[in-house]
Amino acid sequence: MDRDTFIITVYCLVVEHYAHFTAQRPLRHGGFAPQVTDAEAITMEICGEYFKLHTDKDRFAYFHTHSQHFFPSLTDRPQFARQATNLWQLKALIHQRLTQVRGQAADPVQALDTLPLPVCTYTRSARDRCFKPEADYGHCAAKQLEYDGFKLGLRLSRAGMITHYPVLAARPHDSTHLDALIEGCSGLVPADKGFSDELSAYPAGHAPRPPGNHAGTGTYGPAALFAGAAPGFGAVAQTERNRGRALDRALCGGAPQSP
């Protein structure tokens, strides 16, 4: 799939779900209309993330240069950035509906992990005032990173679609966030050994079994935690952290080709 076809596909998908939420309750009741429509702004964000354009400046520069035939009204970068930011609630609703329509929210096997979500480096934390006092010290052993901010929890279906992404406190150990990560999931939840501490909280005879061990009987909680069952899942989660990429791959069934 070439990039133009990919952009058109994402746009049609966004328009379909955008209409579901705005048909009865329009987002705007007055004032000047934005230069680009909300569906166009969301499309550029999704496609920009897939194209590894992770800042508003990079996304604006790319689509203003290469996609003027799709977005001829895109001329003002600050307005585009404000519009995209103000649509955060609608984007979350669209994402939630996508997981439900595609049946991914009910996938019986959903892998989970956490990623660092820095606000700033730890050396600047004493001077930085963003998200105070919620932001806290965090350490990521995989990246050898000390930072000030949060953790991002990720739960992915087998198709690669992100089904749950809670923002978590950075300082506590991953195992203490298990309840928040498995919220709404009633199936199997493979995880790496970082969650193994949580196994000690299960009563004797009630701990989830490792994969492949089906002998005997036992009692299971709302989700079976396979500690150590997914070696290297942290690397997979790092690859899948781009939400647009996970959504697009699951929905469109193919990746756009580089120009």
Backbone bond lengths (Angstrom), bond angles and torsions (degrees), N, CA, C in turn:
res aa  C-N    CA-C-N  psi(-1)  N-CA   C-N-CA  omega(-1)  CA-C   N-CA-C  phi
1 M - - - 1.467 - - 1.529 109.59 -
2 D 1.336 117.77 123.67 1.466 119.71 178.65 1.530 109.44 -77.56
3 R 1.308 115.46 170.57 1.460 119.74 -172.34 1.530 112.40 -67.99
4 D 1.317 117.61 -38.02 1.465 119.45 179.49 1.527 110.84 -62.62
5 T 1.316 116.54 -44.10 1.468 120.03 178.12 1.516 110.67 -64.13
6 F 1.314 115.87 -38.40 1.459 120.13 178.66 1.531 110.87 -63.18
7 I 1.326 117.72 -44.49 1.465 121.45 179.71 1.528 110.46 -62.12
8 I 1.325 116.91 -42.47 1.467 120.91 179.15 1.530 110.54 -62.91
9 T 1.335 116.41 -42.44 1.465 120.88 -179.54 1.523 111.26 -62.65
10 V 1.325 116.60 -45.61 1.463 120.63 179.34 1.522 110.60 -64.76
11 Y 1.333 117.08 -40.98 1.463 120.78 179.81 1.531 111.34 -61.12
12 C 1.318 117.38 -45.59 1.470 120.53 179.67 1.523 110.88 -62.73
13 L 1.310 116.24 -38.05 1.459 120.43 178.73 1.530 110.97 -66.38
14 V 1.327 116.93 -43.77 1.465 121.23 179.68 1.526 110.78 -63.99
15 V 1.329 117.12 -44.06 1.470 120.67 -179.58 1.531 110.53 -59.98
16 E 1.322 116.30 -41.48 1.473 120.17 -179.54 1.523 111.44 -59.60
17 H 1.327 117.53 -47.12 1.460 120.53 -177.00 1.526 111.94 -81.18
18 Y 1.319 117.25 -29.26 1.469 120.73 175.57 1.522 109.86 -61.45
19 A 1.315 116.64 -43.10 1.463 120.45 -179.53 1.525 111.65 -62.97
20 H 1.320 117.51 -32.20 1.468 120.91 -179.82 1.522 111.18 -61.35
21 F 1.322 117.58 -36.24 1.464 121.18 -176.24 1.523 113.47 -91.89
22 T 1.322 117.83 -20.23 1.469 119.76 -174.43 1.519 113.89 -111.21
23 A 1.326 117.93 -1.34 1.473 120.04 -177.85 1.529 111.05 -61.99
24 Q 1.320 117.58 -42.15 1.463 121.68 -178.15 1.526 113.05 -97.58
25 R 1.329 116.83 -22.82 1.471 120.36 -177.75 1.522 109.35 -133.03
26 P 1.332 117.36 88.64 1.473 120.12 178.52 1.529 110.97 -59.64
27 L 1.321 115.85 146.89 1.459 119.69 -178.63 1.516 112.60 -73.43
28 R 1.321 116.85 -28.65 1.460 120.91 -176.09 1.520 110.39 -124.00
29 H 1.316 115.25 139.83 1.462 121.00 -179.69 1.536 112.33 -120.46
30 G 1.315 116.92 1.85 1.454 120.03 179.51 1.512 110.39 -178.47
31 G 1.331 115.34 179.94 1.448 119.84 -179.87 1.519 112.15 84.94
32 F 1.326 114.73 -179.67 1.452 120.40 -178.41 1.530 110.17 -77.49
33 A 1.312 115.58 141.85 1.464 120.36 176.59 1.526 109.19 -73.29
34 P 1.321 118.67 144.31 1.469 120.81 178.12 1.528 110.79 -67.09
35 Q 1.323 115.06 162.22 1.463 120.00 -178.42 1.525 111.93 -63.62
36 V 1.309 116.67 -41.53 1.462 121.03 176.76 1.521 108.19 -114.00
37 T 1.309 117.14 152.31 1.457 120.51 179.60 1.527 109.86 -71.11
38 D 1.334 114.82 161.97 1.458 118.90 178.76 1.530 111.19 -61.12
39 A 1.334 116.67 -39.64 1.467 120.11 179.29 1.528 110.73 -62.59
40 E 1.335 116.99 -37.63 1.465 120.06 178.19 1.525 110.69 -67.58
41 A 1.327 117.29 -40.93 1.466 120.49 179.90 1.522 110.95 -63.53
42 I 1.334 117.17 -43.62 1.464 120.75 179.33 1.523 110.46 -66.13
43 T 1.328 116.46 -39.42 1.469 120.28 178.06 1.519 110.77 -60.68
44 M 1.316 117.57 -44.38 1.464 120.34 179.86 1.524 111.46 -64.76
45 E 1.327 116.86 -34.91 1.466 118.78 177.58 1.524 111.57 -66.80
46 I 1.334 116.84 -47.41 1.463 120.15 -179.20 1.527 110.73 -62.44
47 C 1.332 115.59 -50.41 1.469 118.97 -178.56 1.522 111.15 -65.79
48 G 1.338 117.28 -37.87 1.455 120.21 178.74 1.520 112.35 -61.92
49 E 1.339 116.88 -41.26 1.465 119.70 176.87 1.520 110.54 -63.95
50 Y 1.330 116.28 -39.64 1.466 119.29 178.99 1.523 111.15 -65.07
51 F 1.339 116.38 -34.54 1.463 120.81 179.27 1.532 112.07 -83.54
52 K 1.343 117.23 10.26 1.468 124.01 178.89 1.524 112.09 64.47
53 L 1.324 115.41 37.67 1.459 122.00 174.20 1.528 106.37 -106.37
54 H 1.328 116.96 94.84 1.454 120.77 -166.84 1.522 114.48 -95.18
55 T 1.316 119.24 3.04 1.463 121.13 177.47 1.524 109.61 -124.98
56 D 1.334 115.49 155.76 1.464 120.09 177.86 1.525 110.90 -59.58
57 K 1.328 116.39 -37.69 1.467 120.75 -179.69 1.521 111.06 -62.28
58 D 1.343 116.35 -45.08 1.467 120.12 -178.91 1.526 111.16 -67.54
59 R 1.341 117.26 -41.36 1.463 120.24 -179.57 1.521 110.48 -64.91
60 F 1.318 116.67 -44.55 1.467 119.37 179.64 1.524 110.85 -61.73
61 A 1.333 116.51 -45.99 1.467 120.16 -178.35 1.520 110.81 -61.14
62 Y 1.329 117.53 -41.26 1.468 120.12 -177.82 1.523 111.38 -66.59
63 F 1.332 117.41 -52.12 1.463 119.86 -175.07 1.529 111.73 -72.71
64 H 1.328 117.14 -29.89 1.465 119.69 176.52 1.529 110.60 -68.76
65 T 1.325 116.93 -31.32 1.464 121.49 -178.22 1.522 112.89 -87.79
66 H 1.334 116.99 -42.91 1.461 120.63 -169.86 1.527 114.70 -106.26
67 S 1.313 118.77 -13.20 1.473 119.72 -174.42 1.518 112.84 -130.15
68 Q 1.310 116.87 34.68 1.455 119.96 177.89 1.525 111.75 -62.86
69 H 1.332 117.72 -25.94 1.460 120.37 179.06 1.524 110.87 -70.63
70 F 1.328 118.12 -21.26 1.458 121.98 175.62 1.531 111.91 -94.10
71 F 1.328 116.99 -37.65 1.466 121.68 -174.23 1.531 109.88 -127.79
72 P 1.344 117.36 69.34 1.472 119.84 -175.74 1.529 113.42 -67.18
73 S 1.343 117.60 -20.40 1.467 120.57 -177.92 1.517 112.72 -88.85
74 L 1.297 118.14 1.17 1.462 121.31 -178.41 1.522 109.85 -80.08
75 T 1.329 115.70 99.78 1.468 120.17 -177.09 1.521 113.37 -132.60
76 D 1.325 118.29 -20.14 1.464 122.08 -172.89 1.528 109.52 -116.17
77 R 1.333 118.08 109.19 1.464 120.58 -177.02 1.521 113.14 -68.55
78 P 1.350 120.56 -45.71 1.472 118.65 179.43 1.531 112.75 -59.18
79 Q 1.323 117.13 -39.89 1.462 119.03 179.13 1.524 111.25 -66.23
80 F 1.331 116.78 -39.34 1.455 120.64 177.56 1.525 110.66 -62.74
81 A 1.333 117.42 -42.34 1.463 120.92 -179.52 1.529 111.04 -65.60
82 R 1.337 117.58 -42.70 1.467 120.07 179.09 1.519 111.19 -65.08
83 Q 1.326 116.74 -42.01 1.460 120.60 -179.83 1.528 110.95 -62.19
84 A 1.317 116.49 -45.87 1.462 120.32 -179.64 1.529 111.12 -63.65
85 T 1.324 117.23 -38.02 1.463 120.88 179.38 1.526 111.40 -67.71
86 N 1.318 116.99 -41.72 1.461 120.88 -176.87 1.531 113.13 -70.23
87 L 1.310 117.21 -12.44 1.466 121.06 -179.72 1.529 112.32 -93.24
88 W 1.320 118.09 15.50 1.463 119.97 -172.10 1.526 112.19 -62.26
89 Q 1.332 117.91 -37.84 1.460 118.98 -179.72 1.528 111.49 -68.05
90 L 1.316 116.12 -41.20 1.457 119.93 178.61 1.521 110.96 -64.55
91 K 1.323 117.70 -39.67 1.466 120.79 178.87 1.526 110.85 -63.73
92 A 1.338 116.62 -37.76 1.467 119.51 177.90 1.527 110.65 -66.12
93 L 1.321 117.59 -38.98 1.463 121.08 178.64 1.531 111.42 -66.76
94 I 1.331 116.02 -40.97 1.465 119.75 178.73 1.525 110.05 -63.86
95 H 1.315 115.97 -43.64 1.465 119.16 178.87 1.530 111.14 -61.33
96 Q 1.335 116.17 -43.61 1.466 119.76 179.06 1.518 111.39 -61.36
97 R 1.318 116.82 -41.40 1.464 120.11 -179.70 1.533 110.90 -68.43
98 L 1.326 116.96 -36.35 1.468 120.17 178.28 1.526 111.36 -60.91
99 T 1.334 116.43 -42.77 1.462 118.97 -179.55 1.528 111.01 -65.44
100 Q 1.330 116.60 -31.93 1.462 120.08 179.78 1.519 111.77 -77.08
101 V 1.331 116.86 -43.85 1.459 120.81 -179.07 1.520 110.93 -64.16
102 R 1.318 116.80 -39.09 1.458 121.11 -179.40 1.530 112.64 -81.02
103 G 1.323 117.43 -5.22 1.450 120.63 179.25 1.518 114.53 77.17
104 Q 1.337 117.42 9.15 1.461 120.33 -177.29 1.520 112.38 -77.47
105 A 1.337 117.38 -27.47 1.463 119.97 179.35 1.523 111.86 -64.11
106 A 1.324 116.32 -25.49 1.463 121.03 -179.18 1.522 112.54 -101.13
107 D 1.329 118.26 12.08 1.466 121.08 178.79 1.529 109.15 -58.37
108 P 1.328 118.76 128.38 1.472 120.24 -177.22 1.522 114.58 -72.07
109 V 1.331 117.88 -10.36 1.469 121.31 177.31 1.522 108.20 -128.73
110 Q 1.331 116.69 115.50 1.457 121.20 -178.64 1.530 108.70 -135.03
111 A 1.322 116.46 116.28 1.465 121.55 -179.40 1.520 110.27 -79.58
112 L 1.320 116.14 150.85 1.464 119.60 -177.97 1.520 111.07 -136.44
113 D 1.321 114.29 157.26 1.460 122.51 175.21 1.520 107.61 -167.99
114 T 1.321 116.25 175.20 1.455 121.33 176.60 1.524 109.69 -125.07
115 L 1.321 115.75 153.85 1.463 122.20 179.39 1.525 108.86 -132.19
116 P 1.328 118.25 150.52 1.464 119.51 175.69 1.519 111.10 -69.04
117 L 1.319 116.14 142.17 1.462 122.29 177.70 1.528 107.21 -127.68
118 P 1.334 117.15 78.90 1.467 120.13 -172.79 1.525 112.52 -71.36
119 V 1.317 115.09 142.70 1.460 121.80 166.67 1.524 108.77 -92.91
120 C 1.309 115.63 -38.56 1.465 121.95 175.56 1.527 108.15 -160.84
121 T 1.318 116.95 171.40 1.460 119.96 174.73 1.526 109.15 -70.04
122 Y 1.319 115.32 157.22 1.464 118.84 -174.76 1.527 111.77 -64.93
123 T 1.322 117.77 -31.34 1.466 120.30 -179.27 1.525 112.03 -65.83
124 R 1.334 116.77 -22.16 1.470 119.93 179.33 1.521 112.50 -97.63
125 S 1.315 118.13 -1.86 1.453 120.70 -171.78 1.525 113.24 -62.65
126 A 1.338 116.97 -31.89 1.470 119.28 -179.32 1.518 111.62 -67.22
127 R 1.335 117.53 -29.05 1.457 121.27 -178.56 1.525 112.93 -94.76
128 D 1.325 117.00 -23.44 1.463 120.80 -175.30 1.524 110.20 -78.25
129 R 1.334 116.58 140.74 1.466 121.52 -177.87 1.525 112.31 -116.85
130 C 1.307 118.51 7.89 1.462 121.26 -179.18 1.523 110.61 -74.46
131 F 1.309 116.00 132.50 1.464 123.65 175.49 1.525 113.11 58.10
132 K 1.333 116.17 30.39 1.453 119.12 175.01 1.524 108.83 -84.07
133 P 1.346 118.92 141.13 1.470 128.04 1.92 1.529 113.47 -94.90
134 E 1.357 118.30 11.11 1.467 120.22 -175.56 1.527 112.33 -66.20
135 A 1.336 117.42 -42.41 1.468 120.23 179.63 1.524 109.82 -65.33
136 D 1.328 115.70 141.64 1.464 120.03 -175.01 1.524 109.24 -144.72
137 Y 1.330 114.88 172.98 1.467 120.83 179.40 1.520 110.30 -65.88
138 G 1.331 115.61 138.11 1.449 121.28 175.63 1.512 110.65 -140.04
139 H 1.326 115.63 152.68 1.463 121.55 178.17 1.516 109.14 -131.99
140 C 1.336 116.20 129.95 1.462 122.11 177.04 1.521 107.89 -114.73
141 A 1.345 115.61 108.86 1.459 119.71 -177.93 1.521 111.58 -67.70
142 A 1.336 117.59 -34.82 1.463 120.70 -177.86 1.523 111.31 -63.60
143 K 1.325 116.90 -36.82 1.464 121.32 -178.93 1.524 112.71 -99.94
144 Q 1.341 116.44 -2.63 1.460 120.89 -174.45 1.526 110.15 51.20
145 L 1.339 113.81 51.30 1.458 121.08 -172.95 1.519 110.25 -122.33
146 E 1.327 116.21 128.25 1.456 122.23 169.48 1.519 107.36 -109.23
147 Y 1.322 117.18 128.77 1.458 120.48 -171.64 1.513 110.61 -148.43
148 D 1.308 115.99 171.11 1.454 123.45 174.27 1.521 107.31 -117.47
149 G 1.318 117.85 122.69 1.462 119.88 -177.48 1.506 112.57 164.37
150 F 1.336 116.07 -127.83 1.457 122.29 -174.92 1.524 109.37 -139.18
151 K 1.331 115.28 178.99 1.455 122.36 166.93 1.519 108.40 -112.30
152 L 1.319 115.57 144.93 1.454 121.00 173.93 1.518 108.40 -106.60
153 G 1.324 116.29 117.24 1.448 119.80 175.18 1.518 110.29 -82.94
154 L 1.324 116.30 142.25 1.466 121.00 179.19 1.519 109.33 -131.36
155 R 1.321 115.30 132.11 1.464 120.69 171.06 1.518 107.65 -126.55
156 L 1.331 116.64 122.81 1.457 121.62 -173.58 1.521 110.58 -118.87
157 S 1.325 114.38 141.82 1.458 120.08 173.59 1.522 109.31 -76.69
158 R 1.332 116.54 172.22 1.453 120.11 179.56 1.519 112.55 -67.23
159 A 1.326 117.64 -21.52 1.459 120.75 177.29 1.521 112.30 -80.73
160 G 1.336 117.77 -7.06 1.452 121.26 179.38 1.512 114.53 97.09
161 M 1.335 118.93 4.62 1.461 121.18 -179.51 1.525 110.39 -87.06
162 I 1.312 116.32 132.98 1.456 121.03 177.25 1.526 108.55 -73.21
163 T 1.324 116.53 122.47 1.459 120.99 -177.44 1.518 113.08 -104.65
164 H 1.328 117.86 -17.53 1.470 121.04 -177.73 1.513 107.60 -156.53
165 Y 1.337 117.25 134.79 1.465 119.72 -177.32 1.528 110.56 -145.74
166 P 1.332 118.09 69.27 1.467 120.01 179.60 1.526 112.04 -71.87
167 V 1.331 116.23 146.41 1.465 121.99 172.20 1.524 106.96 -90.53
168 L 1.332 116.04 126.10 1.458 122.19 -171.28 1.523 110.96 -119.68
169 A 1.326 115.96 161.37 1.460 120.88 174.78 1.519 109.64 -66.12
170 A 1.321 116.98 141.35 1.462 121.15 -173.45 1.524 113.30 -79.57
171 R 1.335 117.85 -34.11 1.458 119.98 -171.52 1.533 114.24 -72.57
172 P 1.348 120.98 -44.24 1.476 119.90 -176.70 1.524 112.45 -63.04
173 H 1.329 115.50 155.10 1.460 121.69 177.42 1.523 110.36 -65.86
174 D 1.339 116.05 151.98 1.462 120.62 -178.84 1.525 112.56 -53.84
175 S 1.328 116.88 -37.30 1.453 120.15 -174.97 1.525 112.21 -62.87
176 T 1.339 117.69 -24.45 1.466 120.00 -179.90 1.518 112.08 -76.64
177 H 1.336 117.34 -12.40 1.468 121.52 -179.16 1.527 112.54 -98.03
178 L 1.313 117.64 9.56 1.457 119.99 -172.67 1.526 112.43 -59.86
179 D 1.334 117.38 -42.25 1.469 120.19 -178.43 1.524 111.28 -59.82
180 A 1.332 116.70 -41.71 1.465 119.95 179.80 1.519 111.47 -68.86
181 L 1.336 116.68 -33.56 1.465 120.37 -177.02 1.523 112.86 -75.00
182 I 1.327 117.79 -32.57 1.471 119.98 -177.89 1.522 111.97 -97.53
183 E 1.327 117.43 8.08 1.466 120.43 -179.85 1.535 110.69 -57.07
184 G 1.320 116.34 127.84 1.455 121.60 178.45 1.509 115.06 82.36
185 C 1.328 118.36 1.49 1.465 121.68 -179.52 1.521 109.10 -109.17
186 S 1.323 116.81 130.96 1.459 120.82 -178.25 1.525 111.95 -117.40
187 G 1.321 117.73 12.12 1.456 121.27 -177.75 1.512 112.41 -109.92
188 L 1.318 116.00 -150.41 1.456 122.91 179.44 1.522 110.01 -87.98
189 V 1.331 115.61 140.22 1.461 120.67 -177.46 1.524 109.19 -128.31
190 P 1.333 118.90 87.86 1.473 120.45 175.93 1.522 110.78 -64.04
191 A 1.323 115.52 140.56 1.461 120.32 -179.84 1.524 108.73 -149.51
192 D 1.318 116.87 166.22 1.457 119.95 179.35 1.525 110.27 -85.72
193 K 1.317 115.69 -179.79 1.462 119.94 -172.67 1.528 112.95 -70.98
194 G 1.332 117.73 -6.89 1.458 119.82 176.44 1.511 112.99 -63.39
195 F 1.325 116.40 -19.09 1.457 120.64 179.27 1.524 111.98 -98.47
196 S 1.321 117.72 6.92 1.462 120.38 -173.50 1.522 112.62 -65.82
197 D 1.342 117.88 -25.14 1.458 119.66 178.96 1.516 111.76 -60.73
198 E 1.325 116.44 -28.67 1.452 120.15 -177.89 1.523 111.38 -67.63
199 L 1.337 117.69 -23.67 1.458 120.50 -178.80 1.522 111.81 -62.81
200 S 1.321 117.02 -29.89 1.454 120.00 -177.81 1.517 112.08 -68.25
201 A 1.357 116.89 -15.26 1.459 120.16 -179.02 1.519 112.04 -80.92
202 Y 1.352 117.52 -12.19 1.460 120.02 -179.38 1.528 110.02 -79.91
203 P 1.343 118.39 140.21 1.462 120.50 175.18 1.527 110.49 -62.46
204 A 1.318 116.04 160.06 1.464 120.73 -179.97 1.522 110.16 -57.89
205 G 1.332 115.14 130.94 1.459 119.78 179.30 1.505 114.00 85.34
206 H 1.325 117.96 -2.02 1.464 120.79 -176.66 1.523 112.10 -113.61
207 A 1.305 118.17 -1.54 1.466 120.22 -178.46 1.520 110.35 -71.61
208 P 1.346 117.81 143.90 1.466 120.28 177.47 1.516 111.44 -59.91
209 R 1.318 117.30 142.76 1.454 122.04 179.54 1.531 110.90 -78.73
210 P 1.314 117.97 152.98 1.463 120.16 172.07 1.514 109.72 -70.39
211 P 1.342 118.98 159.96 1.453 121.06 -178.05 1.521 111.56 -62.59
212 G 1.330 116.04 139.94 1.447 121.23 177.63 1.512 113.87 91.74
213 N 1.328 118.47 -14.01 1.458 121.55 179.39 1.515 108.74 -98.40
214 H 1.314 118.14 99.08 1.452 121.77 -176.14 1.523 111.65 -115.16
215 A 1.317 118.63 12.50 1.450 120.91 -178.05 1.524 110.39 -78.95
216 G 1.337 116.26 149.80 1.451 120.87 175.32 1.505 112.46 76.56
217 T 1.307 115.89 -171.27 1.461 122.46 -179.45 1.507 108.72 -123.24
218 G 1.285 116.37 164.72 1.454 120.58 179.53 1.507 110.55 -174.13
219 T 1.308 115.88 172.44 1.451 122.27 -179.69 1.513 109.04 -110.09
220 Y 1.320 116.22 136.94 1.459 121.18 -177.59 1.515 109.88 -116.76
221 G 1.318 115.50 146.02 1.446 120.35 174.10 1.509 110.06 -81.21
222 P 1.361 117.75 -164.45 1.463 120.84 -178.88 1.508 113.50 -66.33
223 A 1.318 117.64 -19.49 1.467 120.34 177.69 1.509 108.61 -149.02
224 A 1.318 116.25 137.58 1.465 120.39 178.52 1.515 108.76 -89.40
225 L 1.330 115.89 121.85 1.460 120.93 -177.86 1.515 109.08 -96.57
226 F 1.320 117.46 115.66 1.454 122.01 -179.77 1.526 108.35 -95.07
227 A 1.296 117.58 83.87 1.460 120.49 -179.91 1.514 109.27 -66.86
228 G 1.312 117.30 126.48 1.450 121.98 -179.92 1.512 113.62 78.57
229 A 1.346 117.51 4.85 1.459 119.48 -176.91 1.512 112.37 -81.09
230 A 1.308 116.81 -13.66 1.465 119.22 -176.24 1.511 110.08 -127.77
231 P 1.323 119.66 68.41 1.463 120.77 178.43 1.513 110.05 -61.20
232 G 1.326 115.22 134.19 1.453 119.34 -179.87 1.510 113.52 83.49
233 F 1.354 117.43 3.48 1.459 117.54 179.63 1.515 111.56 -64.14
234 G 1.342 116.64 -28.76 1.455 118.47 177.48 1.521 111.15 -57.51
235 A 1.330 116.94 -39.50 1.467 120.09 177.93 1.520 111.02 -67.30
236 V 1.339 116.52 -37.18 1.459 119.53 177.40 1.519 110.39 -64.77
237 A 1.332 116.02 -42.78 1.458 119.49 -179.94 1.515 111.06 -64.04
238 Q 1.342 117.29 -36.02 1.448 119.71 177.51 1.518 110.26 -61.60
239 T 1.327 116.82 -39.18 1.456 120.85 179.67 1.512 110.95 -68.42
240 E 1.335 116.59 -36.61 1.460 121.22 -175.26 1.522 113.38 -91.01
241 R 1.327 118.73 6.15 1.458 119.14 -174.71 1.521 112.07 -68.30
242 N 1.340 116.74 -20.76 1.451 119.62 176.59 1.527 108.26 -71.55
243 R 1.320 116.97 107.09 1.455 120.09 -174.94 1.518 112.47 -62.48
244 G 1.307 117.39 -38.94 1.456 119.31 178.44 1.509 111.83 -61.38
245 R 1.337 116.08 -39.89 1.455 119.10 -179.54 1.517 110.82 -64.02
246 A 1.332 116.72 -44.22 1.463 119.32 -179.06 1.525 110.99 -64.00
247 L 1.325 116.75 -42.75 1.462 120.09 179.69 1.518 111.26 -64.49
248 D 1.319 115.91 -47.35 1.453 119.28 -174.65 1.519 111.92 -67.16
249 R 1.317 117.50 -39.44 1.451 119.82 -179.22 1.526 110.80 -66.05
250 A 1.338 116.09 -38.22 1.459 119.14 -179.05 1.524 111.72 -72.60
251 L 1.334 116.18 -34.11 1.460 119.77 -173.11 1.521 112.98 -90.43
252 C 1.328 116.55 -36.91 1.462 119.72 -172.30 1.523 112.41 -97.58
253 G 1.305 117.66 -16.11 1.449 120.25 174.85 1.515 114.72 71.08
254 G 1.307 117.90 17.39 1.459 118.64 179.14 1.511 110.58 -171.27
255 A 1.296 116.96 160.32 1.455 122.47 -178.83 1.515 110.16 -104.53
256 P 1.323 117.87 142.76 1.462 120.03 177.21 1.520 110.61 -70.32
257 Q 1.278 116.04 147.88 1.453 121.51 179.72 1.506 109.41 -84.89
258 S 1.307 115.92 145.24 1.450 120.00 176.68 1.513 109.58 -69.57
259 P 1.328 117.26 144.92 1.470 119.54 -179.59 1.509 111.77 -67.80
